[in-house]
Amino acid sequence: MEKRLNCSVRTSRKLCLVSGALIDVAKHLGNLSFRVWEKMKDKVHFSPVILDPNTAQPFLHLSDDLTSVRRGDTKRKLPDNPERSTKYSEVLGSEGFSSGKHSWDVEVGDHPEWFVGLVKESVDRNGEISASPEDGFWCLFHNNGKYTNGARKTLRVKKSLQRIRVQLDYDRGEVSFYNPEDMTHIYTQRHFQWGTLPIFYYWKCW
């Protein structure tokens, strides 16, 4: 059964594109709720995340409204643009943050392996990385029922999480993770200094 994690150009030969060469689809396909929240952002800090298809790893398939992602069985033929992750099953949000407070929910369902959170905009998207704070990742990790932080320290979670709330306080340098059902705090990662983008890593599929 196919699963989705909520938060194509065909070519016969490999392309080498400069950063920003592809159409900013996310900018033009942002749904109505995103535009409404943009107008309300001075009053409400909830930030709907629109995914950036130009960063999606070729095995990942995004929904038409760019708010959910699933992993397919075949690798799509996509431009080899610098923004795209080709090594890891991840996709980034289309809008980054450089100040203020922001919050968004991610529906992870029963997926066995994922991580969600933030990554610095300048991260190496195709090199060898450990997805740690030292590499510019501030995330909550899940692997077959086990939850860990960026230092791979096991976190105590009373029940399996179906949704994650990510709360960013950029000016204080903190990103926190909660169970949105009852706002139980999971953990807080502190200390970062770079412009950041939401990140979604999704591996296995049933």
Long-range contacts (C-beta under 8 A, 24 or more apart in sequence): 1-206, 2-70, 2-205, 2-206, 3-70, 3-109, 3-110, 3-111, 3-205, 3-206, 4-63, 4-68, 4-69, 4-70, 4-109, 5-68, 5-69, 5-70, 5-106, 5-107, 5-108, 5-109, 5-111, 5-114, 5-200, 5-202, 6-67, 6-68, 6-69, 6-106, 6-107, 7-49, 7-51, 7-67, 7-68, 7-69, 7-93, 7-104, 7-105, 7-106, 7-107, 7-116, 7-198, 7-200, 8-76, 8-77, 8-78, 9-77, 9-78, 9-79, 10-77, 11-77, 11-78, 11-79, 14-80, 15-79, 15-80, 15-81, 16-80, 17-79, 17-80, 17-81, 17-82, 18-81, 18-82, 19-81, 19-82, 19-83, 20-83, 21-79, 21-81, 22-54, 22-79, 22-81, 22-83, 24-54, 24-94, 25-52, 25-53, 25-54, 25-66, 26-50, 26-51, 26-52, 26-53, 26-54, 26-66, 26-94, 26-95, 27-94, 29-64, 29-65, 29-66, 30-66, 30-94, 31-65, 31-66, 31-67, 45-100, 45-101, 45-102, 45-103, 46-102, 46-103, 46-104, 47-95, 47-102, 47-103, 47-104, 48-104, 49-93, 49-94, 49-95, 49-104, 49-106, 49-198, 50-93, 50-94, 50-95, 51-91, 51-92, 51-93, 51-94, 51-200, 52-83, 52-91, 52-92, 52-93, 52-94, 53-91, 54-81, 54-83, 54-84, 55-83, 55-84, 55-85, 55-90, 55-91, 55-92, 55-125, 56-84, 56-85, 56-91, 57-84, 57-85, 57-86, 57-87, 57-88, 57-89, 57-90, 57-91, 58-84, 58-86, 59-89, 60-89, 60-90, 60-91, 60-202, 62-91, 66-94, 68-107, 69-200, 69-202, 70-202, 70-205, 71-202, 71-203, 71-204, 71-205, 72-205, 73-205, 82-125, 83-125, 84-125, 85-125, 85-126, 86-125, 86-126, 87-125, 87-126, 87-127, 88-125, 88-129, 88-201, 89-201, 89-202, 89-203, 90-199, 90-200, 90-201, 90-202, 91-199, 91-200, 91-202, 92-119, 92-197, 92-198, 92-199, 92-200, 93-197, 93-198, 93-199, 93-200, 95-197, 96-121, 96-195, 96-196, 96-197, 97-168, 97-170, 97-195, 97-196, 97-197, 98-170, 98-195, 98-196, 99-170, 99-171, 100-170, 100-171, 101-167, 101-168, 101-169, 101-170, 101-171, 102-167, 102-168, 102-170, 103-165, 103-166, 103-167, 103-168, 104-165, 104-166, 104-198, 105-163, 105-164, 105-165, 105-166, 105-180, 106-163, 106-164, 106-165, 106-166, 106-200, 107-162, 107-163, 108-142, 108-161, 108-162, 108-163, 108-164, 109-162, 110-160, 110-162, 111-142, 111-202, 111-204, 112-142, 112-143, 112-144, 112-145, 112-203, 112-204, 113-142, 113-143, 113-144, 113-202, 113-203, 113-204, 114-141, 114-142, 114-200, 114-201, 114-202, 114-203, 115-139, 115-140, 115-141, 115-142, 115-199, 115-201, 116-140, 116-164, 116-166, 116-198, 116-199, 116-200, 116-201, 117-166, 117-175, 117-177, 117-189, 117-198, 117-199, 118-166, 118-168, 118-175, 118-192, 118-196, 118-197, 118-198, 118-199, 119-196, 119-197, 119-199, 120-192, 120-194, 120-195, 120-196, 120-197, 121-194, 121-195, 121-196, 121-197, 122-194, 122-195, 131-201, 133-189, 133-191, 133-192, 136-192, 136-194, 137-199, 138-175, 138-189, 138-192, 138-196, 139-189, 139-199, 139-201, 140-164, 140-166, 140-177, 140-186, 140-187, 147-186, 149-187, 149-189, 150-189, 155-186, 155-187, 157-186, 158-184, 161-186, 166-198, 168-196, 170-196
